[in-house]
Amino acid sequence: MKMEKDHCERRKLIPERVIEDLRHEGTTVTYEEAETILKFVQTIARIAVNQYLSGRLEDL
């Protein structure tokens, strides 16, 4: 259980992680831009999950 929690903590998306990951790719963003990027990614993920689940429910 501890290994699973450690893995989740390392993969957690926070603005600092977005800034660092993008910097490694050669893109510089501010903290506020990183927050906006995270909100956008969360919105897209929520839409994708809802569409997937809607399709699955229609198949029943």
For each residue, the residues with C-beta under 8 A, 3 or more apart:
1: 4 5
2: 5 6
3: 6 7
4: 1 7 8
5: 1 2 8 9
6: 2 3 9 10
7: 3 4 10 11
8: 4 5 11 12
9: 5 6 12
10: 6 7
11: 7 8
12: 8 9 17
13: 17 18 38 41
14: 17 18 38
15: 18 19 31 34 35 38
16: 19 20 31 34
17: 12 13 14 20 21
18: 13 14 15 21 22 29 34 37 38
19: 15 16 22 23 29 31 34
20: 16 17 23 24
21: 17 18 24 25
22: 18 19 25 27 28 29 34
23: 19 20 26 27 28
24: 20 21
25: 21 22
26: 23
27: 22 23
28: 22 23
29: 18 19 22 33 34 37
30: 33 34
31: 15 16 19 34 35
32: 35 36
33: 29 30 36 37
34: 15 16 18 19 22 29 30 31 37 38
35: 15 31 32 38 39
36: 32 33 39 40
37: 18 29 33 34 40 41
38: 13 14 15 18 34 35 41 42
39: 35 36 42 43
40: 36 37 43 44
41: 13 37 38 44 45
42: 38 39 45 46
43: 39 40 46 47
44: 40 41 47 48
45: 41 42 48 49
46: 42 43 49 50
47: 43 44 50 51
48: 44 45 51 52
49: 45 46 52 53
50: 46 47 53 54
51: 47 48 54 55
52: 48 49 55 56
53: 49 50 56 57
54: 50 51 57 58
55: 51 52 58 59
56: 52 53 59 60
57: 53 54 60
58: 54 55
59: 55 56
60: 56 57
